Amino acid sequence: MTDIVLLYCTTSSVAEAEAIAQKVVGERLAACANIIPGMRSVYWWQGKLEQGEEAVLILKTRPDLVEAATAAVKAAHSYSVPCVLPLSVGPGGNADYIAWLLGETQRG
C-alpha cells in the first residue's frame, strides 16, 4: 500500500486556494498542492439549492497528517463548513515521487 492521501478541497477562489496551499505546504503538512480554477458547483446549503464558481485545491500528504492538514485548511478557509475529503491512493505509482513526497512532509 502507498502511504499517500490526496485531500480534495474546494475554495471560493484561486486566491483562497493559493493562500491555503501556502499555509499547509509551508507547514509541511502536505508536500505539494494543485489548484484547478474554474469549477462550477451546485449544492444544497441551509435548505436552498445554490450554485457558484469555485476552485479545486488538491493537497498531497500522508495518512498521519490528514487530521492536522484538515485542521489547517479549516482554520484558513472562508467557508464555515469547507469541503476537505481524504482520498486514499492505492499501490503503485512513481516510487521516486512517493519517496520525495514522504520526505517533504513533517513526521508526526
N, C-alpha and C positions, 0 to 999 in steps of 0.2 A: 504494500500500500504506500502511496505517496503522501507524505505529510505536508500537504498544501491545501489551503482553503482559499476560495475566492469569495470576498464579501461584496455582494451585489447591493448597491445603494442607489437611490435616486435623490436628486437635489433640485433646488429651484432654478439653478442657473449654472453655467460653466464656471463663473467666478466663484460661486459657493463650492462647487466640486473641487476647484483648484485649491481653495483655502483649506478645505477638509483634507485633501490629499497631502498638502504641505505639512499639516499638523501630524497626521497619522504616520506618514512615511518619515517625517522629521524625527519623530519619537521612536522610530524603528519598530513600530507595531505592525508595519507592512513593509515589504521590500520595494514595492512598485505600485503605482496607481495608473489606471487607464481612465480617460474621460471621453465620453461619447456624447457630443452635443446633439440637440435637435430631436429629442424623443417626445412624442405626444402621448400623454397618459389620460385614461378615462377610469374613474374610480368613485366609490362611494365615500363621502365624508360627512359626518354628522347628519345623516339622513337624507343627504342630497347627492344626486349624480353630478359629479364635477368632471372637468377636463382642463388640461393645461400643458404648457411646454415645460419640459424638464431636461436635465442632463443625467446621464448614467455615470456612476463612479464605480469602478471595479478595483478593489484592493486585494493584493496578493499577499497572503500571510500563512502562518502556521496555526494548527488547531489550538495550541495552548495560548495563543494571543488573541483569539476571536473575542473573548469577553472584554479584554482591555481595549481592543480596537473598536468594538461596538460602542463601548462607553465613550471613547474619544470622539467618535462620529456623532453620537447623540449630544454630547456637550457643545460641539461646534456647529450643529445643524440648526437651521431656522424653523424646521417643522417641529411641532410638538410630538409627533409620532413618526419619526423618519423610518423609511424602509432600509433595513440592514439585514440581509439574509445570507447566511453562510452556505456556500456551495462546495461540497467536498470534491476533490479531484481524484479520480481513480488512478490505478497503477499505470506506469509508463510515462512517456514524455521525455524531454531532453534532460538527461541526468546532470549535465553541466549547469543548465539553467536552474534546476531544482537545488543543486548544491549552492549556487550563488544566492538564491532566494533565502535558503535557510541560514546562510552565513551573514546576510544583511539584516536579519531581524533579531531583536534582542532576545536573550534567553530568560525565560520565566523569572 
